[in-house]
Amino acid sequence: MTRMEAVAQDVRRADALRPSLERIRLPEGVRVEFSALAPDARRIAVDRSSGVVCSAICRNWA
């Protein structure tokens, strides 16, 4: 089993990123919410039945 690494959540950094969400154009009825910092995340999946969010983090690109 792969050990999952916790990412420290820096409130100041998160608050600095929030204005970027306001600039994203989305179709009507679609929304984006900021929930956590995930440095280097490349893929995000949400389990619709439980609401669990998983992200794939890739740090060692060749």
C-alpha positions in Angstrom: 0.0 0.0 0.0 1.3 3.4 -0.9 1.8 5.9 2.0 -0.1 9.1 1.4 1.8 12.3 2.2 -0.1 15.1 4.0 0.4 18.6 2.5 0.5 21.5 5.0 -2.3 24.0 4.4 -1.0 27.5 4.4 -4.0 29.9 4.8 -2.1 32.9 3.4 -1.1 31.0 0.3 -4.6 29.6 -0.2 -6.2 33.1 0.2 -3.7 34.5 -2.4 -4.9 31.8 -4.9 -8.7 32.5 -4.5 -8.8 35.5 -6.9 -7.6 33.2 -9.7 -10.8 31.2 -9.4 -12.9 34.3 -10.1 -11.1 34.8 -13.5 -12.0 31.3 -14.7 -14.8 31.3 -17.3 -17.2 28.4 -16.8 -20.5 27.4 -18.4 -23.7 28.4 -16.5 -24.4 26.0 -13.7 -20.7 25.0 -13.3 -18.7 26.2 -10.4 -15.2 25.8 -9.0 -14.4 25.8 -5.3 -11.1 25.9 -3.5 -10.8 23.3 -0.9 -7.1 22.4 -0.4 -3.6 23.1 -1.6 -2.2 20.2 -3.7 1.2 21.3 -5.1 2.0 19.7 -8.5 -1.4 18.0 -8.8 -2.1 16.9 -12.3 -5.3 14.9 -12.0 -8.2 15.2 -9.7 -11.1 12.7 -9.3 -14.3 13.0 -7.2 -16.3 10.0 -6.0 -19.9 11.2 -6.5 -21.4 8.8 -4.0 -19.1 9.9 -1.1 -17.7 13.2 -2.2 -14.1 12.0 -1.6 -11.6 14.0 -3.7 -8.3 12.4 -4.8 -5.5 14.0 -6.6 -2.5 12.5 -8.4 0.7 14.5 -7.7 3.6 14.2 -10.1 6.8 15.8 -8.8 9.6 14.0 -10.8 9.0 14.8 -14.4 11.9 13.9 -16.7 
